[in-house]
Amino acid sequence: MSDYWREFRTEWRAVSSATFGLAFGLVMTSYAVSIMGPHLIKEFGWEKADLVKVQMITLLSVFAYPLVGRLADTITTRRTALIGVIASPVLLIGLSMVGDLTTYAVLFVTQSIFLATTTPPVYSRIIVQRFNLARGLALAIAVAGPSLIAATCGPLLNNFVVDHGWRAGYLVLAFATLIGGGLAIMLMPPEQRMTMPGKAAPAARSDYATIIRNPSFWLLNGAVLLCTMPMAVLLTQMGLIVGEHGVVDKTVSVIVSAYASGMVVGRLASGIALDKLPAKLVASFTLALSAAGLFVMSQHGVSVTMLAIAVMAVGLSFGAESDIVGYLISRIFPIRNYGLVFGILSANTTIATAAGAAMMATLLDRHDSYAPFLTIASFSVLLGSLMFLMLPRTRRASDEPSGHDGDGALARTGD
């Protein structure tokens, strides 16, 4: 067995912990909203716009991501993730008992803030500490976990809610997050110290200054903003977008499935590529594929086959984006600042997707077509993909001895 695959045999707890933690963390609430929403509207007579407004308020949670990332850097991943693991079932039980919109909104916003401790800036950190040669693939597997869980468990939850009601559905979710989050904490291996024994940790102010002065920080922020702008709206609007091309009935579901499948395949393929090839080239090429796919989707008269290929290309690229960013951060910045940098980038991603949604809404009002937005998005993603090429050479696995975090931190410690 090669050293590459041997890492999975020796560090399986790290990747398993991150996969369970991400799958049963904040991402689960996104799927829950789509399932519970119609039932809440029917029972309480709320307007659809009411739920949209509540979700818009949760954008305030973006300010939590840098704080949560910094928390993971300072008090360890386990203690940070434990906040969300404990809060999640409690808040879901609270949601099962709501009787008015205000209570629902307060609990939902609280959930989005506290469960920021169960997102990639936190759980990915344990992987970048424990994996070296296979770091890219390990990150990809962990990030793909939520999609696979949603694909298999989402329909089961939906059927359960139809049969037993949304209140019982929230209770089932509470139990699932308790078990899944508990497994993540139990499986999580000890972390590495961020400094050599006897050496004082750098001051927080010094860390912030170091990050801000690093040109790579601003290049990554710019690239991520440009590349993620169309992501969220494409996830929710893909069926309508392909419908503009005359694709109807079962063919729509086939193409949308190609998008979802492409996201999973893209994550795994990019993960392996990151471990074997220069990271900035992988990032640039992968996101450039998305730009090409978006441009094809913006054109009229495209064949169904070409449209399916374009949608698949977009799915491949956007599926790979999250683990590519996590990998680049781990190779460019000291691991002691990993959570902070990833947290800032995650906040910017949320801002970018909100801006993308606003842009799409405005262009749809003016042109009654998705084509203008897709054209702008294609050039935005292309520019972002080229910015990745401007990054300096990143540390490769061969530059870091096994068990080393790239920070001078060799010792492992428990919590």
Helices and strands as residue ranges (DSSP letters): H 3-10, H 12-23, H 26-44, H 48-57, G 58-63, H 64-75, H 77-95, H 101-114, G 115-118, H 120-130, H 135-164, H 166-187, E 191-192, H 204-213, H 215-228, H 231-243, H 250-276, H 279-298, H 304-332, G 335-337, H 338-367, H 371-388, G 397-399, E 412-413
